[in-house]
Amino acid sequence: MKRPCNRTGSWNDFERRFKPVIREDHSLIWHNEEIPRPISDRHWWTILDCDGRLYVSSGFRYVNRIGYIQTEVAWTKADELRDWRYD
């Protein structure tokens, strides 16, 4: 069953607010086996494929997952139900 996407925020707003961490290879996307342990889960977002469009959702998701993004700013309880366009 696909997770419904709440298409609320733009990528520019996401970058400004949460400050994604750029990896040593100059990309943003992490794969599960690459994520350093231990982790602070409120600094991680999942990139999801929702009907052919990409979105970023707070925390670790598994259905429709493409990869993960780490951010400098942690998400809050209010951010749990919001998705951000990954354009």
C-alpha positions as CSV (number, residue, x, y, z in Angstrom):
1,M,0.0,0.0,0.0
2,K,1.4,3.4,-1.0
3,R,1.8,6.1,1.6
4,P,-0.2,9.2,0.7
5,C,2.0,12.3,0.1
6,N,1.2,15.6,1.6
7,R,2.6,17.9,-1.1
8,T,3.1,21.1,0.9
9,G,6.6,22.5,0.7
10,S,9.1,23.4,-2.0
11,W,12.6,22.2,-2.2
12,N,13.9,25.8,-1.8
13,D,12.0,26.2,1.4
14,F,13.2,22.8,2.6
15,E,16.9,23.8,1.9
16,R,16.5,27.1,3.7
17,R,14.8,25.7,6.7
18,F,16.6,22.3,7.3
19,K,20.0,22.8,5.6
20,P,20.8,19.5,3.9
21,V,24.3,18.1,4.5
22,I,26.3,17.7,1.4
23,R,28.4,14.5,1.4
24,E,32.1,14.2,0.6
25,D,31.1,13.0,-3.0
26,H,29.1,16.3,-3.4
27,S,25.7,14.5,-3.4
28,L,22.9,14.6,-0.9
29,I,21.6,11.1,-1.2
30,W,22.6,8.3,1.3
31,H,21.7,4.7,1.0
32,N,20.8,2.6,4.1
33,E,24.1,0.8,4.3
34,E,26.0,4.1,4.1
35,I,24.3,5.9,7.0
36,P,26.7,6.4,9.9
37,R,25.7,4.8,13.3
38,P,24.6,5.9,15.8
39,I,22.2,8.3,14.3
40,S,20.0,11.1,15.4
41,D,16.8,10.2,13.5
42,R,15.4,13.7,13.6
43,H,18.1,14.8,11.2
44,W,17.2,12.2,8.5
45,W,14.7,12.4,5.8
46,T,13.5,9.8,3.2
47,I,13.3,10.5,-0.5
48,L,10.1,8.9,-1.7
49,D,8.7,8.2,-5.2
50,C,5.0,9.1,-5.1
51,D,3.3,8.5,-8.4
52,G,6.4,9.4,-10.4
53,R,7.3,12.5,-8.4
54,L,10.0,12.8,-5.7
55,Y,9.3,14.0,-2.2
56,V,11.2,14.2,1.0
57,S,9.5,13.0,4.2
58,S,10.7,13.2,7.8
59,G,12.4,10.1,9.4
60,F,13.1,6.7,8.0
61,R,10.4,5.3,5.6
62,Y,10.7,2.1,3.6
63,V,7.8,2.0,1.2
64,N,8.6,3.9,-2.1
65,R,12.0,4.8,-0.7
66,I,14.7,6.1,-3.1
67,G,17.3,7.1,-0.4
68,Y,17.9,9.4,2.5
69,I,19.0,13.0,3.2
70,Q,20.7,14.2,6.3
71,T,20.1,17.8,7.6
72,E,21.8,20.1,10.0
73,V,18.5,21.2,11.5
74,A,16.3,18.6,13.1
75,W,12.6,18.2,12.1
76,T,9.9,18.6,14.8
77,K,6.7,16.8,15.6
78,A,4.9,19.3,13.4
79,D,7.0,18.3,10.4
80,E,6.1,14.6,10.6
81,L,3.0,15.0,8.4
82,R,4.6,17.3,5.8
83,D,6.3,16.3,2.6
84,W,8.6,18.5,0.6
85,R,9.0,18.4,-3.2
86,Y,12.4,17.1,-4.2
87,D,12.9,19.0,-7.6
